[in-house]
Amino acid sequence: MRSFDFIIVGSGSAGSVVAERLSASGRHSVLVLEAGGSDRRFFVTMPLGYGKTFYDKSVNWMYRAEPDPGLDGNADYWPRGKVLGGSSSINAMVYVRGAPEDFDEWRDRGNPGWGYADVLPVFRSLEDHDGPAQSLGKGGPLHVSDCSKLFHPLANQLIKAAQEAGLAYNPDFNGARQEGVGPFQLTTKGGRRMSAARAFLRPAMKRPNVTVITQAMVTRILFEGNRASGVEFIRNGESETVMAGREIILCGGTINTPQLLELSGIGDATRLRDLGVAVVHDNAQVGENLQDHLGINYTYRANVPSLNQMLRPWWGKTLAGMEYLLLRSGPLSISMNQGGGFFRSDPSRKRANMQLYFQAFSTLVPKNGERPILTPDPWPGFSIGLSNCRPTSTGSIHIRSSNPLEPPRIVPNAFSTNHDVAEMLDAVKFLRKIAATPTMSKLIVEELLPGAACRRDDELITDFRRRSGTVYHPVSTCRMGPDPAQSVVDPRLRVHGVEGLRIIDCSVFPNIISGNTNAAAMMVGAKGAELVLEDSDKY
């Protein structure tokens, strides 16, 4: 039976970083188990190819949440990366660390070492920025690009309009101030996606002390008494077992990590017994405290060309494809989110609580249909999207049965608090304020969604309940904290109540951050690896 010092379950944003950091010295043997396959696929490496991977089961778990009363009964679609690099291989590549106050809140909830002053050097050690922003690091493994010169002219008009609506221009959302409007920084390099796998895991795989096994679905953590000792996984229809000499590190993410804990006997004892799972440790917090950002788009018909006219016709696709293949440039080389920002839905709030996304194209299709990023609408159009940064609604993720191949039950509880409903109502009204600015009003023919007839507060609320959905930032289902009765891991990311088991991924966030979560996931990976190495001296 094979044995490794460290077994990492999941090669996503955090897991890839953990693998690179733990193997760097050459002193430790590291095994990475990934349920998906290789990231060396054209539509993974091409930035705008995530329109294709959005519904591709070969690289995507393609989860579906439970019908949600807060979303008018809709069963929201939850894509998650099932591939080397995890969701960093299929996401929209926006690089936002989160507001400094977010991490100070983590620290103040009893997690020393997780304040902004603590994590900022970790962020900077990861980064290699090619733009003018002074806040980002240089020389790290993760390339962060300034792609503003590639933006469609309409995106720049949207940035101008947001300033007319009262937002300050902000060239760097990762600086001291997050609020404002401007260009997003993206995880790309040379016109190719810079996933966590490309930045961290692929270099680590060249080391002799790193083993990566793909198509390996981990089904259970094994225990010797109170200590995690190994894992079982299924590959090619066969069950295999590997042992860990030092630690098992779960990096499966907000959905798969609590699922594996419960399958292995760590969770609410009553729930586990009812499902026929032997209890190893009773912790009712496993799978609870789920938070996520919810988003909606307002879509407009324009009287000037948008990316629709470039990406819709066959000849436009051909030209864009040739530009990408020959020059690694053009619209296929960047994200669809070409600028945006952060704002306060109510000026009386102390800090920004909403995020903007500017998209110089439009796709009026059902949310559960094909995502036609590469085949937008046949008329000129664009969208202004937003998502809430600091929702108070919480949900849960739990196993349905003891069958590890059955998807878990995802219950978002979207818009389940009056706070979240009220701030979204204020926010969508601000979108119309942007649309009414001199710059925007002269470009807009009509508002297509929700449409001019939707005016009253009750109508706006009904609309955003019906059309909103996840923006793919779920966190906190195994949250960090000092109290075992209120958390799943301690501030060193060790699972409460057992030994030899650690969680390093977005599920440990004490609460959700303001903005996209991929950067913070990689930071947690790097800091978590530091903690592992510090503690490894005790073995």
Disulfide bonds with the S-S distance in Angstrom:
none
